[in-house]
Amino acid sequence: MSIPTAAAPEHVAVSSCLLDADGEVLAAEEADRPYYAASTIKLHVLLAALRAADAGTLDLDGTVAATRTFTGSDGAAFTLGGDHLDATHPADGERIPVRELLQRMIDRSSNEATNHLVELVGLAAVAGAIASLGLTATRMERLIGDASALGSGATNETSAADLVVTMRALVRHGEGLSTSSVDSACTVLRAQRIPVIAAALRDGVPWGSKSGWVDGYRHDVAFIGDPDGEDFRVLAVMTAGMDQDDADRRIAALVREQLPDVAAGPAR
């Protein structure tokens, strides 16, 4: 079973934003345009979870019982199925460390892990994390796969401008998170198994990322270089209305254009 996630885009669109180490915008194209976030919204869940860990309200080293069943906006339980499932997720009831939920949410984009973390910290905490960064286009209004919320118009959105700000806040020391939380964020983002921007970088270039895709949408946000170094940059690219291959080619072209010093040559 495939559960709808968002309305298909009516037009082709590409937006991007590139930040430097100081948070200054180096390049931008329709960077404030909101898009259906797909799995890039998980970056904001990561921020909320790490803020909760810093506040002492979430124990990353504790364990919880794995589940695929969650509470929808209408108060009824719903169970993820079909395309939403991660085949490697532990069986229901098996104990799993909260820290592993963080990793699974980012490195393989597990929806089970994402919803579990949102239920642990609350949608209000995610909204608070978003507000703390002054993001203007980002909102997480529902759990993934919550058909009742989707039917009532609830959605999850973000922009390229908001994604680069969020990534920078997660991985650069001194931007609000504790040292241990920044280190945790860098670890899971560097473990990314589904890179898009990084696929267009030269071998050996340090990076970490969070991608997102559903029919009609293909996005990625990546940090490049040492997060505390002067050569550090963050690039986000969001696309709508293209198939995955076309979107990946557009994203790779933007990497070569905006990051020529670290980009690989064009595919032959």
C-alpha positions as a Python dict, from the first residue, in 0.01 Angstrom:
ca = {
    (1, 'M'): (0, 0, 0),
    (2, 'S'): (127, 346, -90),
    (3, 'I'): (-3, 629, 126),
    (4, 'P'): (-25, 973, -45),
    (5, 'T'): (227, 1226, 81),
    (6, 'A'): (169, 1548, -113),
    (7, 'A'): (-7, 1686, -417),
    (8, 'A'): (196, 1653, -735),
    (9, 'P'): (363, 1980, -840),
    (10, 'E'): (207, 2160, -1135),
    (11, 'H'): (526, 2323, -1263),
    (12, 'V'): (899, 2256, -1282),
    (13, 'A'): (1091, 2453, -1021),
    (14, 'V'): (1447, 2461, -887),
    (15, 'S'): (1563, 2659, -584),
    (16, 'S'): (1904, 2673, -420),
    (17, 'C'): (2100, 2846, -147),
    (18, 'L'): (2471, 2841, -60),
    (19, 'L'): (2605, 2962, 276),
    (20, 'D'): (2962, 3018, 390),
    (21, 'A'): (3115, 2946, 730),
    (22, 'D'): (2989, 3277, 872),
    (23, 'G'): (2634, 3215, 754),
    (24, 'E'): (2656, 3464, 471),
    (25, 'V'): (2471, 3383, 150),
    (26, 'L'): (2713, 3322, -136),
    (27, 'A'): (2451, 3236, -397),
    (28, 'A'): (2074, 3197, -404),
    (29, 'E'): (1797, 3128, -653),
    (30, 'E'): (1437, 3150, -529),
    (31, 'A'): (1580, 3036, -197),
    (32, 'D'): (1276, 3140, 8),
    (33, 'R'): (1027, 2949, -206),
    (34, 'P'): (844, 2685, 5),
    (35, 'Y'): (835, 2326, -119),
    (36, 'Y'): (684, 2009, 13),
    (37, 'A'): (976, 1908, 235),
    (38, 'A'): (971, 1529, 184),
    (39, 'S'): (1240, 1380, 409),
    (40, 'T'): (1438, 1703, 449),
    (41, 'I'): (1192, 1782, 732),
    (42, 'K'): (1382, 1516, 927),
    (43, 'L'): (1663, 1767, 969),
    (44, 'H'): (1430, 1975, 1186),
    (45, 'V'): (1327, 1668, 1385),
    (46, 'L'): (1697, 1600, 1444),
    (47, 'L'): (1742, 1955, 1572),
    (48, 'A'): (1443, 1921, 1807),
    (49, 'A'): (1566, 1586, 1941),
    (50, 'L'): (1915, 1719, 2008),
    (51, 'R'): (1775, 2029, 2179),
    (52, 'A'): (1566, 1796, 2399),
    (53, 'A'): (1878, 1593, 2478),
    (54, 'D'): (2061, 1910, 2577),
    (55, 'A'): (1768, 2009, 2799),
    (56, 'G'): (1771, 1668, 2968),
    (57, 'T'): (1422, 1570, 2850),
    (58, 'L'): (1539, 1305, 2602),
    (59, 'D'): (1795, 1037, 2688),
    (60, 'L'): (1978, 945, 2369),
    (61, 'D'): (2137, 647, 2545),
    (62, 'G'): (1805, 513, 2669),
    (63, 'T'): (1606, 251, 2482),
    (64, 'V'): (1247, 237, 2360),
    (65, 'A'): (1030, -35, 2210),
    (66, 'A'): (1038, -19, 1830),
    (67, 'T'): (703, 46, 1665),
    (68, 'R'): (539, 117, 1333),
    (69, 'T'): (212, 236, 1491),
    (70, 'F'): (158, 598, 1589),
    (71, 'T'): (-119, 838, 1693),
    (72, 'G'): (-272, 1049, 1418),
    (73, 'S'): (-403, 1403, 1441),
    (74, 'D'): (-754, 1263, 1493),
    (75, 'G'): (-638, 1067, 1798),
    (76, 'A'): (-667, 731, 1623),
    (77, 'A'): (-376, 494, 1579),
    (78, 'F'): (-232, 436, 1232),
    (79, 'T'): (33, 190, 1119),
    (80, 'L'): (289, 265, 851),
    (81, 'G'): (294, 28, 557),
    (82, 'G'): (402, -9, 197),
    (83, 'D'): (648, 250, 69),
    (84, 'H'): (676, 405, 414),
    (85, 'L'): (844, 100, 567),
    (86, 'D'): (1213, 46, 631),
    (87, 'A'): (1276, -327, 596),
    (88, 'T'): (1574, -306, 833),
    (89, 'H'): (1378, -146, 1118),
    (90, 'P'): (1366, -364, 1433),
    (91, 'A'): (1052, -570, 1490),
    (92, 'D'): (774, -413, 1692),
    (93, 'G'): (852, -436, 2062),
    (94, 'E'): (1225, -492, 2016),
    (95, 'R'): (1431, -249, 2222),
    (96, 'I'): (1620, 14, 2025),
    (97, 'P'): (1844, 295, 2154),
    (98, 'V'): (1711, 645, 2094),
    (99, 'R'): (2050, 734, 1944),
    (100, 'E'): (1995, 463, 1683),
    (101, 'L'): (1659, 618, 1594),
    (102, 'L'): (1847, 940, 1517),
    (103, 'Q'): (2089, 758, 1289),
    (104, 'R'): (1817, 561, 1109),
    (105, 'M'): (1609, 874, 1055),
    (106, 'I'): (1901, 1040, 875),
    (107, 'D'): (2124, 778, 715),
    (108, 'R'): (1846, 567, 555),
    (109, 'S'): (1558, 812, 600),
    (110, 'S'): (1352, 577, 819),
    (111, 'N'): (995, 699, 858),
    (112, 'E'): (939, 469, 1156),
    (113, 'A'): (1236, 628, 1336),
    (114, 'T'): (1117, 978, 1243),
    (115, 'N'): (764, 934, 1374),
    (116, 'H'): (895, 766, 1689),
    (117, 'L'): (1125, 1061, 1760),
    (118, 'V'): (848, 1313, 1693),
    (119, 'E'): (623, 1130, 1939),
    (120, 'L'): (905, 1131, 2196),
    (121, 'V'): (964, 1507, 2175),
    (122, 'G'): (629, 1632, 2037),
    (123, 'L'): (538, 1833, 1729),
    (124, 'A'): (543, 2146, 1947),
    (125, 'A'): (912, 2086, 2019),
    (126, 'V'): (982, 2059, 1646),
    (127, 'A'): (795, 2386, 1593),
    (128, 'G'): (999, 2540, 1874),
    (129, 'A'): (1325, 2432, 1715),
    (130, 'I'): (1211, 2581, 1384),
    (131, 'A'): (1112, 2909, 1554),
    (132, 'S'): (1444, 2928, 1740),
    (133, 'L'): (1625, 2965, 1407),
    (134, 'G'): (1382, 3224, 1273),
    (135, 'L'): (1290, 3004, 977),
    (136, 'T'): (1020, 3158, 761),
    (137, 'A'): (906, 2879, 527),
    (138, 'T'): (935, 2569, 745),
    (139, 'R'): (649, 2390, 917),
    (140, 'M'): (596, 2034, 1033),
    (141, 'E'): (226, 1986, 1092),
    (142, 'R'): (189, 1608, 1085),
    (143, 'L'): (357, 1275, 1127),
    (144, 'I'): (465, 1090, 815),
    (145, 'G'): (185, 869, 684),
    (146, 'D'): (-88, 1035, 892),
    (147, 'A'): (-371, 1016, 637),
    (148, 'S'): (-619, 1199, 861),
    (149, 'A'): (-387, 1499, 894),
    (150, 'L'): (-309, 1494, 524),
    (151, 'G'): (-679, 1489, 446),
    (152, 'S'): (-734, 1799, 660),
    (153, 'G'): (-462, 1990, 473),
    (154, 'A'): (-174, 1952, 718),
    (155, 'T'): (163, 1942, 548),
    (156, 'N'): (539, 1959, 600),
    (157, 'E'): (721, 2236, 411),
    (158, 'T'): (1059, 2405, 398),
    (159, 'S'): (1280, 2613, 169),
    (160, 'A'): (1639, 2602, 49),
    (161, 'A'): (1717, 2908, 261),
    (162, 'D'): (1576, 2743, 573),
    (163, 'L'): (1757, 2415, 508),
    (164, 'V'): (2103, 2572, 492),
    (165, 'V'): (2042, 2766, 814),
    (166, 'T'): (1924, 2448, 988),
    (167, 'M'): (2219, 2242, 867),
    (168, 'R'): (2467, 2508, 979),
    (169, 'A'): (2306, 2524, 1326),
    (170, 'L'): (2331, 2145, 1359),
    (171, 'V'): (2696, 2095, 1267),
    (172, 'R'): (2888, 2408, 1362),
    (173, 'H'): (3003, 2441, 1723),
    (174, 'G'): (2892, 2752, 1910),
    (175, 'E'): (2560, 2788, 1725),
    (176, 'G'): (2337, 2679, 2015),
    (177, 'L'): (2372, 2302, 2053),
    (178, 'S'): (2608, 2141, 2302),
    (179, 'T'): (2938, 1997, 2181),
    (180, 'S'): (2809, 1642, 2221),
    (181, 'S'): (2492, 1719, 2024),
    (182, 'V'): (2688, 1882, 1740),
    (183, 'D'): (2914, 1577, 1731),
    (184, 'S'): (2607, 1350, 1719),
    (185, 'A'): (2459, 1551, 1433),
    (186, 'C'): (2783, 1536, 1234),
    (187, 'T'): (2808, 1161, 1290),
    (188, 'V'): (2461, 1078, 1155),
    (189, 'L'): (2479, 1325, 865),
    (190, 'R'): (2817, 1188, 755),
    (191, 'A'): (2665, 837, 754),
    (192, 'Q'): (2415, 936, 480),
    (193, 'R'): (2339, 644, 249),
    (194, 'I'): (2133, 841, -6),
    (195, 'P'): (2349, 1136, -116),
    (196, 'V'): (2261, 1363, -407),
    (197, 'I'): (2483, 1672, -378),
    (198, 'A'): (2774, 1461, -253),
    (199, 'A'): (2748, 1236, -559),
    (200, 'A'): (2875, 1535, -759),
    (201, 'L'): (3175, 1605, -532),
    (202, 'R'): (3530, 1486, -585),
    (203, 'D'): (3642, 1180, -392),
    (204, 'G'): (3786, 1270, -54),
    (205, 'V'): (3587, 1589, 0),
    (206, 'P'): (3431, 1582, 351),
    (207, 'W'): (3053, 1611, 359),
    (208, 'G'): (2732, 1518, 537),
    (209, 'S'): (2375, 1550, 411),
    (210, 'K'): (2002, 1490, 427),
    (211, 'S'): (1809, 1421, 109),
    (212, 'G'): (1439, 1389, 45),
    (213, 'W'): (1222, 1259, -236),
    (214, 'V'): (863, 1169, -319),
    (215, 'D'): (696, 1167, -659),
    (216, 'G'): (759, 1504, -818),
    (217, 'Y'): (1001, 1633, -554),
    (218, 'R'): (1375, 1575, -513),
    (219, 'H'): (1580, 1772, -259),
    (220, 'D'): (1913, 1765, -79),
    (221, 'V'): (2107, 1977, 168),
    (222, 'A'): (2473, 1908, 238),
    (223, 'F'): (2759, 2056, 433),
    (224, 'I'): (3097, 2051, 264),
    (225, 'G'): (3430, 2066, 445),
    (226, 'D'): (3514, 2087, 815),
    (227, 'P'): (3211, 2239, 993),
    (228, 'D'): (3442, 2453, 1207),
    (229, 'G'): (3682, 2541, 926),
    (230, 'E'): (3695, 2855, 713),
    (231, 'D'): (3626, 2659, 393),
    (232, 'F'): (3300, 2520, 530),
    (233, 'R'): (2991, 2572, 314),
    (234, 'V'): (2631, 2450, 307),
    (235, 'L'): (2435, 2398, -14),
    (236, 'A'): (2065, 2318, -44),
    (237, 'V'): (1884, 2243, -368),
    (238, 'M'): (1509, 2179, -392),
    (239, 'T'): (1332, 2065, -709),
    (240, 'A'): (975, 2005, -819),
    (241, 'G'): (810, 1869, -1130),
    (242, 'M'): (1098, 1652, -1256),
    (243, 'D'): (1170, 1283, -1248),
    (244, 'Q'): (1453, 1169, -1023),
    (245, 'D'): (1719, 1140, -1294),
    (246, 'D'): (1648, 1485, -1436),
    (247, 'A'): (1644, 1636, -1087),
    (248, 'D'): (1975, 1471, -1000),
    (249, 'R'): (2133, 1610, -1317),
    (250, 'R'): (2011, 1960, -1231),
    (251, 'I'): (2145, 1929, -878),
    (252, 'A'): (2483, 1803, -1005),
    (253, 'A'): (2502, 2096, -1246),
    (254, 'L'): (2442, 2338, -960),
    (255, 'V'): (2717, 2172, -756),
    (256, 'R'): (2963, 2221, -1044),
    (257, 'E'): (2849, 2581, -1085),
    (258, 'Q'): (2851, 2686, -719),
    (259, 'L'): (3125, 2460, -577),
    (260, 'P'): (3375, 2437, -865),
    (261, 'D'): (3672, 2389, -631),
    (262, 'V'): (3534, 2062, -489),
    (263, 'A'): (3304, 1937, -764),
    (264, 'A'): (3377, 1632, -974),
    (265, 'G'): (3377, 1665, -1352),
    (266, 'P'): (3054, 1613, -1545),
    (267, 'A'): (2943, 1254, -1600),
    (268, 'R'): (3047, 1111, -1936),
}
